[in-house]
Each structure stands twice: as C-alpha cells, then as structure tokens.
Amino acid sequence: MANRQITQAPENHLRLSWHDTQMMATLSPQTVMDYFCRKSNPFYDHMCNNETIRMQRLGVEHLHNMLGMEYILLHVAEPILYVIRKQHRHNPSEATPIADYYIIGGTVYKAPDLANVINARILNTVVNLQSAFEEASSYARYHPNKGYTWDFSSNKVLSDKTKSDKKDSNAAKDDNSGTLFQKQRVDMLLAELLRKFPPPIPPMLQNFQQPLQAGQLPAATGTDGNTGSNPTDIHGTGPLDIATESIDMKPPPEKKTK
C-alpha cells in the first residue's frame, strides 16, 4: 500500500494562548524573555537565534551580530504588559518585523495584524446588520388594503415602547390644541383679514363710488356717446343691467297636446 501523506492545515495562532503557572508570579523585564522562550510555548520557534545563544550561554547583546530569526523585548508596561516582537535580522542595523506577541498577566497572546482586524470588524458588522434586517422583517405585515405595517405584539419591549411613543405624541397634540389660533373660529379670522386687506374695486364700479349732489341722477350714455336726458334710460342701458340682461325671466313654452 502506498504511503499516504496527511497534510494538516496551518494552525491559527490567533485562537491560542499560553501561560506557565510556575513562572507567572516572577515575571519582570529581566525574566520575561526566558519565560517566552520555554519549550512548551507554541509561539516560540526553536530554530531562532535566541535558542542558539541560550545553548551557547551567551548574552542577548550577541543577537545584533547574528543573521536570521530572533525575538526581542519591544515594550514594557510593568507589572502586567510585555510586548515581544518576532523579526528577521538582515544585518546589525536592519530587521524586518514578522509578528508581535503580548503578555498580559502572564498569558501570552499573538497580536492580530491589520488585515485580520479589518476582516473581523467587517464580518462583525455584516452579521449584526443581517440579524437586524431579519428581526425587522419578522415584524412586518402586509395587507392588500393597508399595505405594509408593523406588528410588535410578539415583542413586549417594543410593544410597550410603541405604546409610550403614541401616548407622548397624543399628549403633545393635546398641548398644542390650546393655542389662540386653534381656539378662534375660522370665519372670524377671515373677516379680520378682509378688513385689513380689502379686495380691489372693479373699474366699471368706480364711477358709482363717487358721491352725487342732491337731486342729481347719474346720466346714462348711449351707444353714440351722448348723454341721455330721460331718467328711464338709466335702467335700459348701463353697467348695472349686465346681470339682468343675461338672465331670461320668461318660462319655457308649454308643449301642446295633440
């Protein structure tokens, strides 16, 4: 039988954490590198330069003269936080960062990179939006006559909130109903506006607005432009007979029976 090669997926170190209960209480800037470089730590690479100088019993200052993978103490915030960086050294003055690890209360975690942070935030936002839309759609109701409405009877919290909002809106309407404008009658307001802003007088009625002397009657003008002397002509022609001329007061003729 041919040998089968089983390939395992790379382990996600962002889901891992490690601590050693024997050395947690003695952590300090002088002992934190020894704590991190223990063999049981899954974040520690045993092929690094730190392991080489430990086997040769050399000091940490010799790391600058070596090339390859190494771990350095990057930041210290005693007594709880320590940050360790994994980097690849090219020369004594140049190194490329690879990963950061932080120790909080003796527990070691891997710091996520920017891509993982953005992906996690986007995924969290999408999940929350999807759950919000699903919950909102569960309260929607459709009726052919009313259309879409909301029904929060299944959710007691939302139902109580909707009732309280309706009470507040009704109370606000009751408060506004006591204004002077709403208490007065509309016809009184219209009469007041008509008194302040009277409508313009038509030109045909402006001549009749002039005061007449005692015993004088308004003269009627004929079609030829002369003024008539007969007072009865006033009622025959003139602007006042416009309405009467257009109305026929005779009843319609009766139908004769055959």
C-alpha positions as a Python dict, from the first residue, in 0.01 Angstrom:
ca = {
    (1, 'M'): (0, 0, 0),
    (2, 'A'): (135, 338, -94),
    (3, 'N'): (225, 565, 186),
    (4, 'R'): (-31, 835, 243),
    (5, 'Q'): (87, 1181, 329),
    (6, 'I'): (-150, 1361, 561),
    (7, 'T'): (-130, 1738, 528),
    (8, 'Q'): (-257, 1939, 822),
    (9, 'A'): (-393, 2290, 790),
    (10, 'P'): (-174, 2558, 943),
    (11, 'E'): (-271, 2631, 1299),
    (12, 'N'): (-429, 2968, 1364),
    (13, 'H'): (-226, 3122, 1645),
    (14, 'L'): (-482, 3397, 1696),
    (15, 'R'): (-704, 3142, 1870),
    (16, 'L'): (-429, 3019, 2101),
    (17, 'S'): (-299, 3137, 2436),
    (18, 'W'): (-28, 3003, 2663),
    (19, 'H'): (88, 3050, 3022),
    (20, 'D'): (313, 2879, 3274),
    (21, 'T'): (178, 2885, 3628),
    (22, 'Q'): (523, 2820, 3781),
    (23, 'M'): (684, 3138, 3643),
    (24, 'M'): (386, 3374, 3620),
    (25, 'A'): (450, 3528, 3960),
    (26, 'T'): (818, 3603, 3888),
    (27, 'L'): (776, 3794, 3561),
    (28, 'S'): (996, 4101, 3518),
    (29, 'P'): (1180, 4273, 3229),
    (30, 'Q'): (1484, 4054, 3311),
    (31, 'T'): (1299, 3719, 3313),
    (32, 'V'): (1023, 3774, 3054),
    (33, 'M'): (1240, 3652, 2762),
    (34, 'D'): (1322, 3330, 2945),
    (35, 'Y'): (952, 3291, 3018),
    (36, 'F'): (862, 3335, 2650),
    (37, 'C'): (1140, 3104, 2521),
    (38, 'R'): (1022, 2796, 2711),
    (39, 'K'): (978, 2483, 2500),
    (40, 'S'): (609, 2445, 2587),
    (41, 'N'): (527, 2783, 2434),
    (42, 'P'): (358, 2722, 2091),
    (43, 'F'): (453, 3074, 1974),
    (44, 'Y'): (824, 3014, 2018),
    (45, 'D'): (1034, 2893, 1722),
    (46, 'H'): (1316, 2667, 1847),
    (47, 'M'): (1522, 2733, 1533),
    (48, 'C'): (1570, 3101, 1615),
    (49, 'N'): (1886, 3279, 1721),
    (50, 'N'): (1760, 3311, 2078),
    (51, 'E'): (1778, 2936, 2118),
    (52, 'T'): (2132, 2935, 1976),
    (53, 'I'): (2267, 3189, 2227),
    (54, 'R'): (2088, 3007, 2509),
    (55, 'M'): (2262, 2682, 2420),
    (56, 'Q'): (2595, 2867, 2397),
    (57, 'R'): (2520, 3062, 2717),
    (58, 'L'): (2576, 3397, 2552),
    (59, 'G'): (2419, 3731, 2630),
    (60, 'V'): (2128, 3892, 2450),
    (61, 'E'): (2358, 4157, 2302),
    (62, 'H'): (2501, 3894, 2063),
    (63, 'L'): (2171, 3885, 1870),
    (64, 'H'): (2270, 4200, 1676),
    (65, 'N'): (2571, 4021, 1533),
    (66, 'M'): (2369, 3723, 1405),
    (67, 'L'): (2151, 3684, 1095),
    (68, 'G'): (1816, 3510, 1085),
    (69, 'M'): (1506, 3477, 1306),
    (70, 'E'): (1506, 3633, 1654),
    (71, 'Y'): (1280, 3756, 1935),
    (72, 'I'): (1329, 4089, 2113),
    (73, 'L'): (1154, 4267, 2401),
    (74, 'L'): (983, 4559, 2232),
    (75, 'H'): (772, 4727, 2503),
    (76, 'V'): (732, 4700, 2880),
    (77, 'A'): (447, 4832, 3097),
    (78, 'E'): (516, 4685, 3438),
    (79, 'P'): (387, 4482, 3603),
    (80, 'I'): (121, 4346, 3366),
    (81, 'L'): (206, 4409, 2999),
    (82, 'Y'): (505, 4296, 2791),
    (83, 'V'): (531, 4308, 2411),
    (84, 'I'): (771, 4074, 2225),
    (85, 'R'): (847, 4102, 1855),
    (86, 'K'): (950, 3830, 1615),
    (87, 'Q'): (1169, 3962, 1335),
    (88, 'H'): (1421, 3857, 1072),
    (89, 'R'): (1758, 4028, 1100),
    (90, 'H'): (1946, 4108, 781),
    (91, 'N'): (2238, 4299, 930),
    (92, 'P'): (2321, 4461, 1264),
    (93, 'S'): (2115, 4772, 1176),
    (94, 'E'): (1827, 4629, 972),
    (95, 'A'): (1550, 4383, 1064),
    (96, 'T'): (1207, 4303, 920),
    (97, 'P'): (916, 4259, 1169),
    (98, 'I'): (715, 3939, 1128),
    (99, 'A'): (478, 3917, 1426),
    (100, 'D'): (412, 4068, 1769),
    (101, 'Y'): (316, 3888, 2088),
    (102, 'Y'): (188, 4043, 2408),
    (103, 'I'): (188, 3902, 2760),
    (104, 'I'): (-93, 4018, 2989),
    (105, 'G'): (-97, 3883, 3343),
    (106, 'G'): (138, 3601, 3246),
    (107, 'T'): (-73, 3481, 2949),
    (108, 'V'): (81, 3502, 2600),
    (109, 'Y'): (-131, 3601, 2300),
    (110, 'K'): (-48, 3674, 1938),
    (111, 'A'): (-134, 4026, 1824),
    (112, 'P'): (-350, 4026, 1508),
    (113, 'D'): (-229, 4209, 1201),
    (114, 'L'): (-422, 4488, 1030),
    (115, 'A'): (-585, 4257, 772),
    (116, 'N'): (-728, 4030, 1041),
    (117, 'V'): (-857, 4328, 1239),
    (118, 'I'): (-1036, 4476, 936),
    (119, 'N'): (-1180, 4138, 835),
    (120, 'A'): (-1308, 4076, 1186),
    (121, 'R'): (-1470, 4420, 1207),
    (122, 'I'): (-1634, 4384, 865),
    (123, 'L'): (-1761, 4036, 949),
    (124, 'N'): (-1899, 4156, 1282),
    (125, 'T'): (-2075, 4447, 1110),
    (126, 'V'): (-2228, 4225, 841),
    (127, 'V'): (-2352, 3974, 1096),
    (128, 'N'): (-2514, 4246, 1308),
    (129, 'L'): (-2679, 4407, 1005),
    (130, 'Q'): (-2811, 4073, 884),
    (131, 'S'): (-2959, 3992, 1225),
    (132, 'A'): (-3115, 4340, 1242),
    (133, 'F'): (-3278, 4301, 899),
    (134, 'E'): (-3406, 3956, 987),
    (135, 'E'): (-3557, 4081, 1312),
    (136, 'A'): (-3713, 4384, 1140),
    (137, 'S'): (-3862, 4169, 863),
    (138, 'S'): (-4021, 3939, 1123),
    (139, 'Y'): (-4234, 4233, 1247),
    (140, 'A'): (-4351, 4343, 900),
    (141, 'R'): (-4707, 4262, 798),
    (142, 'Y'): (-4871, 4312, 459),
    (143, 'H'): (-5238, 4367, 382),
    (144, 'P'): (-5378, 4432, 31),
    (145, 'N'): (-5580, 4732, 154),
    (146, 'K'): (-5344, 4880, 415),
    (147, 'G'): (-5010, 4788, 264),
    (148, 'Y'): (-4710, 4722, 491),
    (149, 'T'): (-4746, 4773, 867),
    (150, 'W'): (-4550, 4687, 1181),
    (151, 'D'): (-4673, 4442, 1443),
    (152, 'F'): (-4468, 4436, 1764),
    (153, 'S'): (-4715, 4235, 1969),
    (154, 'S'): (-4474, 3940, 1984),
    (155, 'N'): (-4202, 4157, 2141),
    (156, 'K'): (-4316, 4301, 2473),
    (157, 'V'): (-4037, 4558, 2496),
    (158, 'L'): (-4104, 4705, 2151),
    (159, 'S'): (-4479, 4690, 2206),
    (160, 'D'): (-4454, 4888, 2529),
    (161, 'K'): (-4220, 5137, 2363),
    (162, 'T'): (-4461, 5186, 2073),
    (163, 'K'): (-4748, 5249, 2313),
    (164, 'S'): (-4546, 5501, 2512),
    (165, 'D'): (-4447, 5683, 2190),
    (166, 'K'): (-4812, 5706, 2087),
    (167, 'K'): (-4905, 5845, 2430),
    (168, 'D'): (-4631, 6105, 2407),
    (169, 'S'): (-4743, 6212, 2056),
    (170, 'N'): (-5107, 6238, 2170),
    (171, 'A'): (-5003, 6441, 2473),
    (172, 'A'): (-4806, 6676, 2251),
    (173, 'K'): (-5110, 6721, 2026),
    (174, 'D'): (-5330, 6798, 2327),
    (175, 'D'): (-5084, 7059, 2447),
    (176, 'N'): (-5076, 7229, 2109),
    (177, 'S'): (-5455, 7230, 2079),
    (178, 'G'): (-5485, 7504, 2342),
    (179, 'T'): (-5327, 7779, 2129),
    (180, 'L'): (-5516, 8100, 2046),
    (181, 'F'): (-5513, 8028, 1675),
    (182, 'Q'): (-5683, 7692, 1715),
    (183, 'K'): (-5944, 7821, 1960),
    (184, 'Q'): (-6070, 8107, 1739),
    (185, 'R'): (-6319, 8049, 1462),
    (186, 'V'): (-6205, 8047, 1103),
    (187, 'D'): (-6471, 8291, 984),
    (188, 'M'): (-6358, 8550, 1241),
    (189, 'L'): (-6003, 8526, 1110),
    (190, 'L'): (-6122, 8560, 751),
    (191, 'A'): (-6328, 8869, 840),
    (192, 'E'): (-6028, 9025, 1010),
    (193, 'L'): (-5809, 8958, 706),
    (194, 'L'): (-6078, 9102, 475),
    (195, 'R'): (-6094, 9421, 681),
    (196, 'K'): (-5715, 9466, 678),
    (197, 'F'): (-5670, 9375, 312),
    (198, 'P'): (-5989, 9470, 117),
    (199, 'P'): (-6019, 9340, -241),
    (200, 'P'): (-5969, 9589, -531),
    (201, 'I'): (-6281, 9757, -682),
    (202, 'P'): (-6354, 9671, -1049),
    (203, 'P'): (-6318, 9965, -1295),
    (204, 'M'): (-6684, 9951, -1401),
    (205, 'L'): (-6795, 10023, -1042),
    (206, 'Q'): (-6551, 10303, -966),
    (207, 'N'): (-6783, 10573, -1122),
    (208, 'F'): (-7065, 10473, -888),
    (209, 'Q'): (-6843, 10514, -584),
    (210, 'Q'): (-6829, 10896, -638),
    (211, 'P'): (-7078, 11098, -421),
    (212, 'L'): (-7378, 11256, -606),
    (213, 'Q'): (-7520, 11601, -542),
    (214, 'A'): (-7869, 11641, -402),
    (215, 'G'): (-8137, 11587, -664),
    (216, 'Q'): (-7890, 11471, -933),
    (217, 'L'): (-7923, 11139, -1105),
    (218, 'P'): (-7641, 10960, -1283),
    (219, 'A'): (-7652, 11013, -1657),
    (220, 'A'): (-7664, 10720, -1893),
    (221, 'T'): (-7458, 10722, -2207),
    (222, 'G'): (-7592, 10579, -2525),
    (223, 'T'): (-7420, 10398, -2800),
    (224, 'D'): (-7341, 10723, -2980),
    (225, 'G'): (-7153, 10866, -2682),
    (226, 'N'): (-7420, 11136, -2597),
    (227, 'T'): (-7573, 11168, -2260),
    (228, 'G'): (-7944, 11093, -2247),
    (229, 'S'): (-8188, 11323, -2067),
    (230, 'N'): (-8453, 11065, -1991),
    (231, 'P'): (-8406, 10914, -1644),
    (232, 'T'): (-8571, 10596, -1756),
    (233, 'D'): (-8275, 10527, -1987),
    (234, 'I'): (-8064, 10451, -1684),
    (235, 'H'): (-8241, 10126, -1636),
    (236, 'G'): (-8231, 10046, -2006),
    (237, 'T'): (-7860, 10059, -2061),
    (238, 'G'): (-7565, 10077, -1827),
    (239, 'P'): (-7324, 9862, -1640),
    (240, 'L'): (-7581, 9777, -1370),
    (241, 'D'): (-7800, 9589, -1621),
    (242, 'I'): (-7531, 9341, -1717),
    (243, 'A'): (-7656, 9080, -1478),
    (244, 'T'): (-8023, 9131, -1565),
    (245, 'E'): (-7967, 9124, -1939),
    (246, 'S'): (-7805, 8786, -1924),
    (247, 'I'): (-8099, 8629, -1734),
    (248, 'D'): (-8421, 8543, -1917),
    (249, 'M'): (-8713, 8552, -1672),
    (250, 'K'): (-8973, 8405, -1917),
    (251, 'P'): (-9074, 8043, -1851),
    (252, 'P'): (-9020, 7788, -2125),
    (253, 'P'): (-9314, 7736, -2362),
    (254, 'E'): (-9555, 7462, -2274),
    (255, 'K'): (-9590, 7164, -2500),
    (256, 'K'): (-9925, 7146, -2682),
    (257, 'T'): (-10115, 6822, -2664),
    (258, 'K'): (-10205, 6668, -2996),
}
